[in-house]
Amino acid sequence: MIEMFDERIVEAGRLPLFGFFVAFIVTFVLTRVSVRLIRADVRWFRNVTSGDVHIHHVVFGVVLMLSGGVASLAVPDGHVRLDLLAAMVFGMGSALVLDEFALILHLSDVYWTEKGRASVDAVFVAIAVTGLLLLGVRPFGYEGTGLDPGDGGLSGVYAGFLIVNLLFAVLTLLKGKIWTGLIGLFVPALLIVGVIRVARPASPWSRWRYDEGSRRYHRAVRREKQLRRPLIRGKIWVQEFIAGRHDLIPPELLQRRAEAAERARRRLRGNRATARAERRATARAERKAAARAARAARTDRVGRASRGGRKTSAWADRRAEARERRGALSRGGDGGASRVRTRAASRRRARDAPPKEEPPPGPSPTRPGDRVR
């Protein structure tokens, strides 16, 4: 193992790249462990803040990348250890930056949301590319064609091969096959497969070239469901096992939900105010109707009393007659009853008798026996 490491890494001049690779992976794993502990609200792990500002670790990553890059340029040739140290610092900064790639892409804190998986994808791509470079695989496969031995420039065969590979890589990426296009830069045979096969349904190539009712579009949808969906679920499981679940609601969706809830509350308050106003108007109308009914009832009673005074008096006389009769009966004898009947009849005659006419004004008439002066 040590001999192979010396042969494939040290003697091949890939020791700084190996330091970058190891520092990148270790920093990414430690960063994910720390942020998962922060999310779990573990006591000794907290976010870095300055007042009310949350300082994301992408800031430290940028500083480390700048330091490592400048140091690698400033180190004189032949200082392998310094080159290794600068590469490791650069790898640490790269891991911190790519771990928040989604935040840079969306300019929003989407770290634990569905969009935050873009950061993990970027880290996996960086690890895959660096690993292929460590294995000695070169992009576009130029080792098989070689250089022009005459003037040190590229041969015509390699130039044509490079242009074709670049075109195939662009077409593969436009078809929505990111991993095939990136790994195909190192393994050109994958680019041929990516160009021949149909594009993904949501890719730019599908929107430009496929009609929704065409056979190619339906074949792309069928392959997406049968082949890519299981692979994507497996990739997401691996990502969540390493980096944690990205299941938070995006901030913009939370904002839209808050705005919708506020509009609903306003509508509810408006409906309640309208209902209260309607209830008050109904109560006022009922009170007015009750008042009108009470006034009408009083007027009707007064009218009936004025029109039926005689009837009311007769009813009162009958009650008085009944009381007197009961009193006479209690005292005994028919004489009392006859007297009661007599008094009641006299009252009725007095009531029914027409009113007496008053004499006209003037000298009073003389009666017999009066002296005339």
C-alpha positions in Angstrom: 0.0 0.0 0.0 2.8 2.4 0.9 4.7 1.5 -2.3 1.6 2.1 -4.4 1.0 5.4 -2.7 4.6 6.5 -3.4 4.3 5.4 -7.0 0.8 6.7 -7.8 0.8 9.8 -5.6 4.2 11.0 -4.5 6.3 10.2 -7.6 3.5 11.3 -9.9 3.5 14.7 -8.3 -0.1 14.4 -7.0 0.7 14.9 -3.3 -0.8 18.4 -3.2 -3.9 17.1 -5.0 -4.1 14.3 -2.5 -3.9 16.8 0.4 -6.6 18.8 -1.2 -8.8 15.7 -1.6 -8.4 14.5 2.0 -8.8 18.0 3.6 -12.0 18.6 1.4 -13.7 15.3 2.5 -12.7 15.7 6.2 -13.8 19.3 6.4 -17.1 18.5 4.7 -17.9 15.6 7.1 -17.0 17.7 10.2 -19.1 20.6 8.9 -22.1 18.5 8.4 -21.7 16.8 11.8 -21.5 20.2 13.5 -24.5 21.7 11.6 -26.6 18.6 12.4 -25.7 19.0 16.1 -26.6 22.6 15.9 -30.0 21.7 14.3 -30.5 19.1 17.1 -30.0 22.0 19.6 -27.0 20.3 21.3 -25.6 22.5 24.1 -22.0 22.9 23.0 -22.8 23.7 19.3 -24.1 27.0 18.3 -24.2 29.2 15.2 -21.5 31.9 14.8 -23.1 35.3 15.2 -22.0 38.9 15.4 -24.8 40.7 17.1 -28.0 39.9 15.1 -26.0 38.7 12.1 -25.6 35.0 11.5 -22.2 34.4 9.9 -22.4 31.4 7.6 -19.4 29.1 7.2 -19.2 30.1 3.5 -17.5 33.3 4.8 -14.7 31.3 6.4 -14.5 29.1 3.3 -13.9 32.1 1.1 -11.1 33.4 3.5 -9.5 29.9 3.5 -9.7 29.5 -0.3 -8.1 32.9 -0.8 -5.4 32.2 1.7 -4.6 28.8 0.2 -4.7 29.9 -3.4 -2.4 32.9 -2.8 0.0 30.7 -0.7 0.2 28.1 -3.4 1.1 30.8 -5.9 3.7 32.3 -3.6 5.5 29.1 -2.6 8.7 28.7 -4.6 9.2 25.6 -6.7 10.5 22.5 -5.0 8.8 23.1 -1.6 6.5 20.2 -1.6 5.5 20.5 2.0 4.4 24.1 1.6 2.5 23.2 -1.5 0.8 20.4 0.4 -0.1 22.8 3.2 -1.5 25.4 0.8 -3.5 22.7 -1.0 -5.0 21.5 2.2 -6.0 25.0 3.3 -7.6 25.5 -0.2 -9.4 22.1 0.2 -10.8 23.1 3.6 -12.1 26.4 2.2 -13.6 24.7 -0.9 -15.5 22.3 1.3 -17.0 25.2 3.4 -18.0 27.1 0.3 -19.5 24.2 -1.6 -21.4 23.1 1.5 -23.4 26.3 1.1 -23.5 26.3 -2.7 -27.3 26.4 -2.7 -27.2 29.6 -0.5 -25.0 31.3 -3.1 -27.1 30.0 -5.9 -30.5 31.1 -4.6 -29.2 34.1 -2.5 -31.4 32.8 0.4 -30.9 30.6 3.4 -32.2 27.3 1.9 -29.7 25.1 3.7 -32.2 22.6 5.2 -34.8 22.9 2.4 -35.3 20.9 -0.7 -33.2 23.4 -2.7 -30.4 22.8 -0.2 -29.6 19.5 -1.8 -27.8 21.4 -4.6 -25.0 21.9 -2.1 -24.6 18.2 -1.5 -24.7 17.6 -5.3 -21.9 20.1 -5.8 -19.8 18.5 -3.1 -20.3 15.0 -4.6 -19.3 16.3 -8.0 -16.1 17.9 -6.6 -15.2 14.6 -4.8 -15.8 12.6 -8.0 -13.8 14.9 -10.2 -10.9 15.1 -7.7 -11.0 11.3 -7.3 -10.7 10.7 -11.0 -7.8 13.1 -11.2 -6.1 11.3 -8.4 -6.5 8.0 -10.3 -4.7 9.5 -13.2 -7.7 9.9 -15.5 -7.4 13.1 -17.6 -10.3 15.1 -19.0 -11.1 14.5 -22.7 -8.8 11.4 -22.7 -5.9 13.1 -24.3 -3.4 10.5 -23.2 -4.3 8.2 -26.0 -3.7 10.7 -28.7 -0.6 12.4 -27.5 1.0 15.6 -28.5 2.5 16.6 -31.7 6.2 15.7 -31.4 7.4 18.3 -33.8 6.5 21.6 -32.3 5.1 20.7 -28.9 1.5 21.8 -29.9 -1.6 19.7 -30.0 -2.0 17.3 -32.9 -4.8 17.7 -35.3 -6.4 14.4 -34.3 -6.5 15.5 -30.7 -7.9 18.9 -31.5 -10.7 17.3 -33.5 -11.3 14.8 -30.7 -11.4 17.6 -28.1 -13.9 19.7 -30.1 -16.2 16.6 -30.5 -16.0 15.8 -26.8 -16.9 19.4 -25.9 -19.9 19.4 -28.2 -21.1 16.0 -26.8 -20.6 17.3 -23.2 -22.7 20.4 -23.9 -25.5 18.3 -25.6 -25.5 15.9 -22.7 -25.8 18.7 -20.2 -28.6 20.3 -22.2 -30.4 17.0 -22.1 -30.5 17.3 -18.3 -27.9 14.5 -17.6 -25.5 16.4 -15.3 -23.6 13.4 -13.9 -23.2 11.8 -17.3 -21.9 15.0 -18.8 -19.4 15.7 -16.0 -18.0 12.2 -15.8 -18.1 11.9 -19.5 -15.3 14.6 -19.6 -13.1 11.9 -18.2 -14.7 8.9 -19.8 -15.7 10.0 -23.4 -17.7 6.9 -24.0 -20.4 8.1 -21.6 -20.9 11.3 -23.7 -21.8 9.2 -26.7 -24.4 7.4 -24.6 -25.8 10.7 -23.3 -26.1 12.2 -26.8 -27.9 9.1 -28.2 -30.4 8.6 -25.5 -33.5 10.8 -25.1 -33.4 13.9 -22.9 -35.0 14.2 -19.5 -38.6 15.7 -19.6 -37.8 18.9 -17.8 -34.5 19.6 -19.6 -33.9 22.5 -22.0 -33.5 20.1 -24.9 -36.8 18.5 -24.2 -38.6 21.9 -24.1 -36.9 22.9 -27.4 -37.2 19.7 -29.4 -40.0 17.5 -28.0 -43.7 18.1 -28.3 -45.8 17.0 -25.4 -47.7 14.5 -27.6 -44.7 13.1 -29.4 -43.4 9.6 -29.0 -40.0 10.8 -27.8 -41.5 12.8 -25.1 -43.6 9.9 -23.8 -40.5 7.6 -24.0 -38.6 10.2 -22.0 -41.3 10.3 -19.3 -41.5 6.6 -19.2 -37.7 6.2 -18.7 -37.8 9.0 -16.1 -40.3 7.0 -14.0 -38.8 3.6 -14.5 -35.0 4.3 -14.4 -34.2 7.7 -13.0 -36.7 7.9 -10.2 -35.3 4.8 -8.3 -31.7 6.1 -8.8 -32.7 9.6 -7.6 -34.4 8.1 -4.5 -31.2 6.1 -3.8 -29.0 9.2 -4.2 -31.3 11.2 -1.9 -31.1 8.4 0.8 -27.3 8.5 0.6 -27.2 12.3 0.8 -29.6 12.4 3.8 -27.6 9.7 5.5 -24.5 11.8 5.2 -25.7 15.3 5.3 -29.1 15.2 7.1 -32.7 15.6 6.0 -33.5 18.6 3.9 -37.2 18.8 4.9 -37.7 22.4 6.1 -40.2 24.6 4.3 -38.5 27.2 2.0 -38.6 30.8 3.4 -40.4 32.2 0.4 -43.1 29.5 0.8 -43.4 30.5 4.5 -43.7 34.1 3.5 -46.5 33.3 1.0 -48.2 31.3 3.7 -47.9 34.1 6.2 -49.3 36.6 3.7 -52.2 34.2 2.8 -53.0 33.8 6.5 -52.9 37.6 7.0 -55.3 38.0 4.1 -57.6 35.4 5.5 -57.5 37.1 9.0 -58.4 40.4 7.4 -61.3 38.8 5.5 -62.4 37.2 8.7 -62.3 40.4 10.6 -64.2 42.1 7.8 -66.8 39.4 7.8 -67.1 39.7 11.5 -67.5 43.4 11.4 -70.1 43.1 8.6 -71.9 40.5 10.7 -71.9 42.7 13.7 -73.2 45.7 11.7 -75.9 43.5 10.3 -76.9 42.2 13.7 -77.0 45.8 15.0 -79.1 46.9 12.1 -81.4 44.0 12.6 -81.7 44.8 16.4 -82.4 48.4 15.6 -85.1 47.5 13.1 -86.7 45.1 15.6 -86.7 47.7 18.3 -88.3 50.2 16.0 -90.9 47.7 14.9 -91.6 46.8 18.6 -92.0 50.5 19.4 -94.4 51.1 16.5 -96.4 48.1 17.5 -96.5 49.3 21.1 -97.7 52.8 20.0 -100.3 51.2 17.7 -101.5 49.0 20.6 -101.8 52.1 22.9 -103.7 54.0 20.3 -106.0 51.1 19.7 -106.7 50.7 23.4 -107.5 54.4 23.7 -109.8 54.2 20.7 -111.6 51.2 22.0 -111.9 52.8 25.4 -113.4 56.0 23.9 -115.7 54.0 21.6 -116.7 51.4 24.1 -117.0 53.5 27.3 -120.6 52.4 27.7 -119.7 48.8 27.4 -117.0 49.3 29.9 -119.3 51.0 32.4 -121.9 48.3 32.0 -119.3 45.7 32.7 -118.3 47.7 35.9 -121.9 48.0 36.9 -122.4 44.3 36.5 -119.4 43.7 38.7 -120.7 46.1 41.4 -124.2 44.6 41.2 -122.7 41.1 41.6 -120.8 42.3 44.7 -123.9 43.9 46.2 -125.9 40.7 45.5 -123.3 38.6 47.1 -123.3 41.0 50.1 -127.1 40.9 50.4 -127.2 37.1 50.2 -124.6 36.9 52.9 -126.8 39.1 55.1 -129.8 37.0 54.2 -133.4 37.7 53.0 -134.9 38.7 49.7 -135.3 42.3 50.8 -131.7 43.1 50.5 -131.6 41.5 47.0 -134.6 43.5 45.9 -133.0 46.7 47.2 -129.8 45.8 45.3 -131.8 45.2 42.1 -133.6 48.5 42.6 -130.5 50.5 43.1 -128.9 48.8 40.1 -131.9 49.6 37.9 -132.0 53.2 39.1 -128.3 53.6 38.2 -129.0 52.1 34.7 -131.9 54.5 34.2 -129.8 57.4 35.3 -127.0 56.5 33.0 -129.3 55.9 30.0 -131.3 59.0 30.6 -130.5 61.9 28.2 -128.7 64.8 29.7 -130.7 67.6 31.0 -130.8 70.8 29.0 -129.7 73.9 30.7 -132.0 76.9 30.5 -131.0 79.7 28.2 -129.5 82.8 29.7 -131.8 85.6 30.6 -134.3 86.5 33.3 -135.5 83.5 35.1 -139.2 82.6 34.6 -141.6 83.7 37.2 -143.4 81.1 39.3 -146.6 81.5 41.1 -146.2 83.3 44.3 -143.2 85.3 43.2 -143.5 89.1 43.3 -142.7 91.0 40.3 -140.7 94.1 40.9 
